[in-house]
Amino acid sequence: MKEPTPIKILIADDETLARKRIETFLEETSFPIILLQASNGKQTIDKILNDTPDLVFLDIKMTDMTGFDVLQQLPKESIPEIIFVTAFDTFAVQAFEVQALDFLLKPYKKARFLEALERGMLRVQQSQEHSFSEKVEELMKYISGNKPELGDTPAGYLDKIVLKSNKKYIFVATENVQYIKASGYYAEIFTHKGEKHLYRISMTELSQKLDPTSFSRVNRSAIVNRNFVKEVISEGLGDFSIVMTDQTAFPLSKTHKSTFLKQMGIRS
């Protein structure tokens, strides 16, 4: 019986322990593997071009460049199968989910790793290079803001937020988000139906991804969807408060007052 051809797998991660974790999981499988490693983006590019791995576990944020940078610097025909690895970039997770490119969200369990590995190995064995290249090309368009149908508005703003809950991914349409509150390292997202979700992202980063034709930062700790603003109350001495349709109230800070009032068609 002919021995199966070994599959070359590249682990690209700037953290030694992260590479070791994947290496250990791979060693516990029955797949015939040739293992390669890279600790930064430049090494990753060199390994892909010179050693031509079949499958790459690609970290999103390395010391010298991102996983996106790596893909953008490679000729399209040289890009192998990719399993993305990320610790916290949920916006990137959304791109991968919509594009059907697999990813591992740190910290991941062995079962989830094996699921991703088996999917990647199957793609390698089926030699789906053409369809994968098309997906990578679409992902590149998404990254550069030119993709209008991947869960973003034509201008590149989110039209849905992907939230991880245990083994599930929940999709919340931004048009249904009433307001967002800061909570430590998380953002608390409240929908018009009274649902509450936690999203690990800074308020500044999230505000940049929301369509300004609907969303406004009203103070350091709150973003509101103006479609759900019930009242704007003048408190005197130039102070204002905002009341939402569920009666939740927010103070309007001086930093954001002029812009918000203008957006609401109010002259202060």
C-alpha positions as CSV (number, residue, x, y, z in Angstrom):
1,M,0.0,0.0,0.0
2,K,1.3,3.4,-1.0
3,E,2.2,5.6,2.0
4,P,0.2,8.9,2.1
5,T,2.2,12.0,1.0
6,P,3.2,14.1,4.0
7,I,1.5,17.5,4.2
8,K,3.7,20.5,4.9
9,I,2.3,22.6,7.8
10,L,3.8,26.0,8.7
11,I,3.1,27.5,12.2
12,A,3.5,31.2,12.0
13,D,3.3,32.9,15.4
14,D,5.6,35.3,17.3
15,E,4.9,33.5,20.6
16,T,7.0,30.4,21.4
17,L,4.3,28.9,23.6
18,A,1.6,29.4,21.0
19,R,3.8,27.6,18.4
20,K,4.5,24.8,20.9
21,R,0.8,24.3,21.6
22,I,0.0,23.8,17.9
23,E,3.1,21.6,17.5
24,T,2.0,19.4,20.4
25,F,-1.5,19.0,19.0
26,L,-0.1,18.1,15.6
27,E,2.2,15.5,17.0
28,E,-0.8,13.8,18.6
29,T,-2.6,13.3,15.3
30,S,-2.1,10.5,12.8
31,F,-1.5,12.8,9.8
32,P,1.8,12.5,8.1
33,I,3.3,16.0,8.5
34,I,6.4,18.0,7.7
35,L,6.4,20.7,10.3
36,L,7.8,24.2,9.6
37,Q,7.9,27.2,11.9
38,A,8.2,31.0,11.6
39,S,8.3,33.6,14.4
40,N,7.5,36.8,12.5
41,G,6.0,38.0,9.3
42,K,9.2,38.2,7.2
43,Q,10.1,34.6,8.1
44,T,6.5,33.5,7.2
45,I,6.7,35.1,3.8
46,D,10.2,33.4,3.2
47,K,8.9,30.0,4.3
48,I,5.8,30.2,2.1
49,L,7.8,31.2,-1.0
50,N,10.7,28.9,-0.5
51,D,9.3,25.8,1.4
52,T,5.8,26.0,-0.2
53,P,3.8,24.7,2.8
54,D,0.3,23.2,2.1
55,L,-1.3,24.7,5.2
56,V,-0.4,27.6,7.4
57,F,-1.6,28.4,10.9
58,L,-1.2,32.2,10.6
59,D,-1.2,34.5,13.6
60,I,-2.9,37.9,13.0
61,K,-0.6,40.1,15.1
62,M,3.1,39.4,14.9
63,T,5.9,41.7,16.0
64,D,6.8,43.0,12.5
65,M,3.6,42.8,10.6
66,T,0.0,41.4,10.6
67,G,-1.3,38.3,9.0
68,F,-3.0,40.5,6.5
69,D,0.3,42.1,5.6
70,V,1.8,38.6,5.0
71,L,-1.1,37.7,2.6
72,Q,-0.9,41.0,0.8
73,Q,2.9,40.6,0.1
74,L,2.5,37.2,-1.4
75,P,1.6,36.4,-5.1
76,K,-1.9,35.2,-5.2
77,E,-0.8,31.9,-6.7
78,S,1.6,31.3,-3.9
79,I,-0.9,31.5,-1.0
80,P,-1.5,28.1,0.6
81,E,-4.5,27.1,2.7
82,I,-4.7,29.4,5.7
83,I,-6.1,28.8,9.2
84,F,-6.0,32.2,10.9
85,V,-5.2,32.5,14.6
86,T,-6.3,35.5,16.7
87,A,-6.5,36.4,20.4
88,F,-9.0,39.2,20.3
89,D,-9.6,40.8,16.9
90,T,-13.3,40.0,16.6
91,F,-13.5,42.3,13.6
92,A,-11.1,40.1,11.7
93,V,-13.1,37.1,12.9
94,Q,-16.1,38.5,11.1
95,A,-14.2,38.7,7.9
96,F,-13.0,35.1,8.2
97,E,-16.5,33.8,9.1
98,V,-18.2,35.5,6.2
99,Q,-15.4,34.3,3.8
100,A,-15.6,30.7,5.1
101,L,-11.8,30.8,5.8
102,D,-11.3,29.0,9.1
103,F,-9.8,30.6,12.2
104,L,-8.9,29.7,15.8
105,L,-9.8,32.2,18.5
106,K,-7.3,32.0,21.4
107,P,-7.5,30.4,23.8
108,Y,-8.9,27.4,21.8
109,K,-9.4,23.9,22.9
110,K,-7.9,20.8,21.3
111,A,-11.3,19.7,19.8
112,R,-11.7,23.0,18.1
113,F,-8.1,22.8,16.8
114,L,-8.7,19.4,15.4
115,E,-11.9,20.6,13.7
116,A,-10.0,23.4,12.0
117,L,-7.1,21.1,11.1
118,E,-9.3,18.4,9.5
119,R,-11.1,21.1,7.4
120,G,-7.8,22.5,6.3
121,M,-6.4,19.1,5.5
122,L,-9.5,18.2,3.5
123,R,-9.0,21.4,1.4
124,V,-5.4,20.5,0.8
125,Q,-6.3,16.9,-0.2
126,Q,-9.1,18.1,-2.6
127,S,-6.7,20.6,-4.2
128,Q,-9.1,23.5,-4.2
129,E,-6.5,26.1,-5.0
130,H,-8.6,27.9,-7.5
131,S,-11.6,28.4,-5.2
132,F,-9.4,29.3,-2.3
133,S,-7.5,31.9,-4.3
134,E,-10.9,33.5,-5.2
135,K,-11.8,33.6,-1.5
136,V,-8.4,35.2,-0.6
137,E,-8.9,37.8,-3.4
138,E,-12.3,38.7,-1.9
139,L,-10.8,38.9,1.6
140,M,-8.1,41.3,0.3
141,K,-10.9,43.5,-1.1
142,Y,-12.6,43.4,2.3
143,I,-9.4,44.4,4.1
144,S,-8.9,47.3,1.8
145,G,-12.5,48.5,2.3
146,N,-13.6,47.8,-1.3
147,K,-16.0,44.9,-0.5
148,P,-19.6,45.8,-0.2
149,E,-21.2,42.4,0.6
150,L,-19.3,40.9,3.5
151,G,-21.3,42.2,6.4
152,D,-20.2,45.8,5.9
153,T,-22.0,48.7,4.4
154,P,-20.6,50.0,1.1
155,A,-18.6,52.6,3.0
156,G,-16.9,49.9,5.1
157,Y,-18.9,50.3,8.3
158,L,-20.3,47.3,10.2
159,D,-23.9,46.3,9.4
160,K,-23.6,43.4,11.8
161,I,-21.5,42.6,14.9
162,V,-20.2,39.0,15.4
163,L,-20.3,38.0,19.1
164,K,-18.8,34.7,20.4
165,S,-20.8,32.9,23.1
166,N,-19.3,29.6,24.1
167,K,-19.2,27.5,20.9
168,K,-21.7,29.8,19.1
169,Y,-21.4,33.0,17.1
170,I,-24.2,35.5,17.4
171,F,-24.9,38.0,14.7
172,V,-26.4,41.3,15.8
173,A,-27.5,43.7,13.1
174,T,-26.2,47.2,13.9
175,E,-29.5,48.7,12.9
176,N,-31.0,46.9,16.0
177,V,-28.4,48.3,18.4
178,Q,-30.0,51.0,20.5
179,Y,-26.9,52.1,22.5
180,I,-23.5,50.8,23.7
181,K,-21.9,51.3,27.1
182,A,-18.2,50.9,28.1
183,S,-17.5,48.2,30.7
184,G,-13.8,47.8,31.4
185,Y,-12.2,46.0,28.4
186,Y,-15.7,45.3,27.0
187,A,-18.5,47.1,25.3
188,E,-22.0,46.3,26.5
189,I,-24.3,46.3,23.5
190,F,-28.0,46.9,24.1
191,T,-30.5,46.1,21.3
192,H,-34.0,47.7,20.8
193,K,-35.5,44.4,22.1
194,G,-33.8,44.8,25.5
195,E,-31.0,42.2,24.8
196,K,-27.6,42.8,26.2
197,H,-24.3,41.4,24.7
198,L,-20.7,41.8,25.7
199,Y,-18.1,42.6,23.0
200,R,-14.4,42.7,23.7
201,I,-13.3,45.9,22.0
202,S,-12.5,49.5,23.0
203,M,-15.2,52.2,22.6
204,T,-12.9,54.2,20.3
205,E,-12.2,51.2,18.0
206,L,-15.9,50.3,17.9
207,S,-17.1,53.9,17.2
208,Q,-14.8,54.0,14.2
209,K,-16.5,50.9,12.7
210,L,-20.1,52.1,13.2
211,D,-21.8,54.2,10.5
212,P,-21.8,57.9,11.6
213,T,-25.0,58.5,9.8
214,S,-26.7,56.5,12.6
215,F,-24.3,56.3,15.5
216,S,-22.8,59.0,17.7
217,R,-20.3,59.0,20.6
218,V,-22.0,61.1,23.3
219,N,-19.5,60.8,26.1
220,R,-16.5,58.7,27.0
221,S,-18.5,55.7,28.0
222,A,-21.5,55.7,25.6
223,I,-22.4,55.4,21.9
224,V,-26.0,55.9,20.8
225,N,-28.0,55.0,17.7
226,R,-29.7,58.3,16.9
227,N,-32.7,56.4,15.4
228,F,-33.6,55.4,19.0
229,V,-33.1,58.8,20.7
230,K,-36.5,59.8,22.2
231,E,-35.5,63.2,23.7
232,V,-32.7,65.6,24.0
233,I,-33.1,67.7,27.2
234,S,-31.4,71.0,27.9
235,E,-30.3,70.9,31.5
236,G,-29.2,74.6,31.6
237,L,-25.8,76.2,31.5
238,G,-25.1,74.6,28.2
239,D,-25.6,71.0,29.5
240,F,-27.7,68.4,27.7
241,S,-28.9,64.8,28.4
242,I,-30.1,62.2,26.0
243,V,-33.1,59.9,26.6
244,M,-33.4,56.7,24.6
245,T,-36.7,55.0,23.7
246,D,-36.2,52.6,26.7
247,Q,-35.9,55.6,29.0
248,T,-32.1,55.1,29.5
249,A,-30.5,58.5,29.9
250,F,-26.9,59.6,29.0
251,P,-25.2,62.9,29.7
252,L,-23.9,64.7,26.6
253,S,-20.2,65.6,27.1
254,K,-18.8,69.0,26.0
255,T,-16.4,67.2,23.7
256,H,-19.2,65.6,21.7
257,K,-21.9,68.2,22.2
258,S,-21.5,70.3,19.1
259,T,-21.3,67.4,16.7
260,F,-24.2,65.5,18.2
261,L,-26.6,68.5,18.4
262,K,-25.8,69.3,14.7
263,Q,-26.5,65.7,13.8
264,M,-29.8,65.9,15.6
265,G,-30.7,69.2,13.9
266,I,-30.5,71.1,17.1
267,R,-29.0,74.6,17.5
268,S,-27.3,75.0,20.9
